[in-house]
Each structure stands twice: as C-alpha cells, then as structure tokens.
Amino acid sequence: MVNKDIIITHINNLKKICKPLTNCYSLSVIENADDIWDYEESFLFSCNDNGINRLFFYVQDKFHLKKILSNLDSGTFYIDFITMDDNQYSKVFSGEILLAKMMRVATRDCSKILDDYTIMKYEDDSAGIVATYDDVHEINQLLWSEFDTAISHLCDDKELAGIVEKKEILIHRGNDNHIDALLQTDIKPKSFYINQVYNKGDKKNIHAIMIKRLKEYYKNGGRYVYAWVSENNIASLRFHKKYGLVHDGTWDIVYCIKR
C-alpha cells in the first residue's frame, strides 16, 4: 500500500510546475493505492479494484506518461481516460490492447421523451420493484456474468449493498422468479446517469422501469440524462437513442496493458 499523503505530495509538487495531464477524476481512489511509479515530477499509481489493477496518472506531458508505462512491473493493468479527442493518447498506448471506446450519449432535455408515444405506450407505474438486500447476491451474479468489469467497474456484494440501500436499482422478475430486467441509475438533482441496463424478458418491462424513473426525475426538476455505451454495442446505442440520448462528442477510452 502507498500512503495517500505521498500521492498528495506528488500531486502538489507537479502542480507547481505545470497543469498535469491526469485520468484521476476523484481523489477517493488514492485511499486504495497499491504501488507507484515516477519519472521526474510525473507519476502513475495503481489501485486494486475487485481484482483489477487500475492505473491512474498525473504527468507533465505524454512523453512522461510513455516513459513511466515502459517501466511498469510485470502484470496486467487497466487504464482509461475521458477525452474529447479519441486519438489524444493513441501514440502513448501504441502496441497496447484497446479494450473499448465508450461514447457518452446524452440529452439535455428528457421532457421530449415523456411526450413521445412510441416510448410512453410502455408507461406502467407498477412496473419493477426497488431491489432489497436480499436481491444483492443474485444481482451481482447477473452483472458479473453479463458485463466486463475491466470496462464497467463492477463491485463486490458489500459495495452493491450500499447501492441497493440508496434505492438505485429497480428489477423485474419473470414467471420463473428470476430477474429478467434491471435498471441501475445514479440520480442527482441535475443529472440522471444510466449506469447498467439489463433485459432478457419482454421489452415492455425495461421500458416501463426506465419511464418510471425518468418521470420521478423530471417531476423534481431534472432534465439532463446520460450514459456510457460502447461504440460497438449497436443494440444498446439504439435503446438509448429511443430516449433521445446521442453521442455528445465525449469518449472514455479503455486499454489493457500487459507486461
């Protein structure tokens, strides 16, 4: 483990000489830092994220980032960054494994959806139930079997229990009593984040659940809705487009680095 004060000191020293390039968007990750590599004032650190070694960088320039990456210890690491230019770091990661190019799809006014009959015909306020602690293990088994944690940042049962406690997950159970539809959202007063969408049953169920959440959000004054979707996931892009969500030009690029 790396003491978080060491990382804070590194950040402050780097900021004295430049505006750093970074993919660390929340300092909360430094609490779980495992290792650190540096070059001059630039540095990179790793965190264990449920078995995935994720890398976070604070560097002076792309040359420094490339230099540090060349000196990584043996192992498999994952790194992602948000950018408006999907080729921003292409030379830096030349030769590495590109796992995904995630598009941020969004709409700034969800009210248009609530007036669209092609969607609102699925409206059913009784659809879906708020997941409880008893559902946690089954939900997590489903998520880990359907999604790649290297891309989707999945969590363990304890973390998921906290998400369930905040009532962020709605589920629908089929005739066999298994979950056949799931919607995980992170709703704030001014933003509606569609985190996970899963549907193996009748499409009306997932649409009814989505409408139910959107109506609550809109009623409380919310308008902006967004999600991250792989550029190759045509079905998901079509689903989100039904709700007015289209690419806003922002990317999340994910690489796997093997040493």
C-alpha angles and dihedrals in degrees: 000000000000119000108245091225089065091056092046089052091050091051093049093048091051093048089057090067105030149351099270127230106232145165093197103108097167125037089211088089092068089072088074101039112147105179141002136209126188145185116194104314094336120093146173129205136191132223129193107235107186092312096326118109104219123192127216124188139201107183140162093226145340092274091060091049091051090048094052093046089055090058099051119132121251113287146077118287136178127212134177136176138186117237144157089219112060089198095051095112100019093119092046092055096037107142094021124112114266105213102177147346106213119199121210105227117192150158125207094206120040092177090090090064093053088058094048113102093198087068103026092058085080093056111135118154091196092060119114131004131238109259117245135202089269089063096051100094094045092047092050093048088053094048094047091049095048104037137048109241091205086068104024100043096228122192141215125261093266093055091043090052088060090051091049090049088058088054093239095140128070120186139188123207123212128220090280088056092243121128108264098166132034136174123189116189137172106211124190127170093266103025139049112199117195101209105170131007121186127172130166098152136061110332091228090072098058091042092050090050092049092048090049092056094042093052091053091049094046092047088058092052101267122143111157117087128176145165140178115242131175113250087231096053097093095169092054093045089053091048093052092043088061085066093049095259113145133163111285094194097264122122137193107204118199125198135182115214120198123190 
